[in-house]
Amino acid sequence: MKRFLQRLFRHFGLEVRQRNGTCLTHLGPNRDSLEGVLRQIREAGCYPATVIDIGAAMGMFTRTCHSVFPTSSYLLIEPLQEYLPSLRQVAKDIPRVRFELAVAAAGDGPTMLNVHQDLLGSSLYQETEEGSEVNGAPRQVQAIKLDQWVKTQGGIPPYLVKIDVQGAELDVLEGGQATLAEADVVLLEVSLFHFFQHGPVFHDVLDYMWARGFVPYDFLGHQYRPIDDALSQVDVVFVKENGRLRQIHSYATPEQRKQQNQQFRSTILSGLSK
């Protein structure tokens, strides 16, 4: 529908743009931001008892999430000791925050993490890129299984789970099947190219989540690779196919449809008159 309208408007010499570079909805500006996505989830009636932030880094996701879900508890996992001061500050600033310096994986015990120079790209997987030192230096870290850790921390469902671990998202879920089953919302960073050796790409992740009863609900965090500006990674919000966030399958209320039709008709007719 959106593409059709864009083509139609271009036919009349009109161009549809986002106002001030933001996405406007009845929830306000920046609907396509992380805060906007979380606010929509809250307004739709979903409020997690526990938020699980895997690949927490400096804790920015947790800070944003807490602004929307201030009464939730927060469990953070991050393997890099360089982020320890930031995580301690997050735990000081926000109540009910607990964190663990470890990597969430399919199994537990010592494992090797490829620590990148920028820290943010660090991964259990090596990248396919050649001719650079992109994989950084290997470092032994402690791996833990998500299910076991959440249980020991007293996590209470329903969960909102965010996983940003540079290609190892499904490894985390392999160790967190019980947690996944009690999650209402799962936010995963997904690659559109084979950046990581043996790492999953978009359709692999969709198939994995579909097999476990989850479907895409929202998209944000579009990243474009510098080599050709192609879309490289995107954050996908998954929800249960038959969960509370998918009870309504209508596009709009009759009143909203009437208002939209009037707006579209007015725009089209104004274009015809020029």
N, C-alpha and C positions, 0 to 999 in steps of 0.2 A: 504494500500500500504506500509506504513512504517513498520508495523509488518511483512508483507510478506517478505520484503527485509531483515529485521533483521533475520528472520528465515533462509532465503536463505543464507545470509552471514555466519551465525553460522554453517550451514551445511558444509561450506568450511573452517571452523576454523577461520573465520573473525569476528570481533566485531565492530559495529558502535558506535562511541562515539561522544558526543559534544566536540568541541575543547575548552580546558581550562574551561570546565564546563559551557560554554555559548552557546547560539543558534545563529548560523551564517546565515545571509541572505544577499541579496544585499544591505540592509539597514545598514549592519554592525553587530557587536557583540551585544549580549544581546537583541535580538529581542523579547524574552519572558519576559523581564522586563517591568515594568510599562512605563518607558520612551520609550522602543522599541514599545510597543503596541500603545502608543499615537503618536509616529512618523509615524507608518504605517497608522494610521487613517488620519493624516495630509497629507501624501504623496498620499493617495487615493482620496484626494480632499475634505475632510471634515474639516471645521474650525469653531468651535462654536463661536457664538457671546458672549455667557455667559456660564461659567462653574459653576455648582452648586455642592458644596461639603458638603454633609450631613453626620454628624459624623466626623467633621473635625479634632478633637483632636488637635494635635500640628500644623496642617496645612501642613504636609509633602506632601500630595497629591497635594494640591494647588501649592506648590513650584515646584514640578516636572512638573505639568501640565503647569505652567507658562513658564517653560523653553522651552516647545514645542509650546505653544500658547500664546505668549507674549502680543498680542493685545486684548485678550479676557477680559471681565469683570468677576469678581469672587464673588460669593455669598456663604458664609459659615454659616452653622448651627452647633452648638455644645452646649450640655446642661451643661457640667461640668465646673464650675467656676475655677477649678484647671488649666485649659488650657488657661485662660484669658491672662496671660502674653505672651504666645506663639502666640496667635491669634493677639494680639496687635502688636507684632513684625512683623508678616506676613503682616498685613495691612500697616505697616510702610515701609516694604521692597518692597512691590509689589503694583503698582498703580491699581486703580479700584477694590480694595478689600473691601467688606463690610461683617460684620459677625453679628450673633445674638446668644446670649446665651439662647437657648431654645432647646426643642426636637421637631422634626418634626413628626407628627402623623396624624391619620385619623380625629381627631377632635382637637379643641383648648380648652384651659383652664388649670387649675392645674392638674397635674398627678404625679404618683409615678414612680421614676426611681430607679432600683436596682444598687447601686454604688458599684462596686467591688474594692477590695484592689489594684488590678493592674490598675484600672481606665479604661483600654482599653476594658475590658470585660463587662462594665456596659451596662445594657439593660432594656427595658420596660418589658421584659419577665424574668421569673425565669427559671433557668436551671433544667434539670431532674436529674443531678448528686446528689447522696446522700452521707452522711457521711462527709461533709466538709462545710465550711462557704463560698462556692463559690458565693452565691448570694449577699454577702456583706450587706450593710445597705440601707434601703429605704430612699429616699430623694424626697421631693416635688419639682418639676420643672414646668416650664411653657411649655405647648404644643402649637404648632402653626400648621396650615395647610399650606402645601407647596405652593399651588396655590395662596392663599391670600398673603402670604409673598413675593413671587416672584413678584407679581403684585405691591405691595407697594414699592418694591425696584427698580422697573423699569426694571426688567429683559427683555432682548431682545433675542428672538430666532434667530437661532436654538440653542438649549441647548445641553451641555454635562453634564449629571447628574451622580454623583458618590454617592452611598449610602452604608455606612458601619456602621450599627447600631445593630449588634449582634442579628439577628433573627427578627427584626421589619421592615425589608426593605419593605414588602408589605403594612404595616401600613402607612409608609411614602407615598407610591404611591397612596394609597386610598385617601389621602388628596392632591394629586397632579396630578389628571387625566388630567387637561388642560396643565400642564407643560409637562407631559409625551407625550402628543399628539404632542407637538412641539419640542421634543427632537430627535436629530439624533443618539445619543449614550447614553446608560445607563449602568453604571458599578455597579454590585451588588455583595456583598459578599453572597455566598450561602453555606448552610450546607448540608452535605451528610448523616448526622445522626440527630436524634431527640434530639439535645442538649437542646433545649428550649421548655418548656411546651407550647403546642399549636402553636409553631412556624413552619413555612414552611420548607420543605426540597427541594432538587434539583428539583424533578419533579413538585412539587407544583409551584415553581417559574417559571419554563419553561412554564407550562400550563397558568399561569397568564399572562406572557408576550406575549405568542403566541396569546392569546385571544385579545390582544391589538395591534397586528400587528408587534411584535418584535420577532426576532430569535437570537440564539447565534452566535457570530461573532469571539470571541477570548476568551482565558482563560489565567489566570496568578495568581500569589499569592497562589500557592498550599501550604496548611498547613496540617501537619500530626499529629494526636493525639498521645500523649505519651503512652497511654495505650497499643497500639499494632502497632503503626506506620502506621495505615490506613489513607488514604486521608480523612480529616475531613471537610475542607472548601476550597473553591476556589472562586476566583473573576471571574465572567462571564461578558463579554462585550456583550451587546445586541444592535442590530441595527434594523431599520425598514426592514421588509422582502423585500419590493420593493423599498428601499431607494437607495441613491447614492452609498453607499458602497457595494451594491450587484447587480450592473449593469453587472458585468462581472462574468460569471459562467464557463469560461474555466480554466483549470489547469495551462496552460503555453502557451506562444507564440510558433509558429513552431520552431523558432530559439532556444528558451530555451529548448523545448522538445528534439530537436536534440542533443544539448549539454549534457543534462541529460542522454539521452540514451547512448551516447558515454562514459560518466563517469561510468554509471552502467555497461556497457559491459566490459569496461577496468578493473573495480574492480572484476567482476565475473571471467573473463578470467585469471586475475593474481592469483586468488584463485585456479582455476583449475590447474594452472601450478605448484603449490607448492606440 
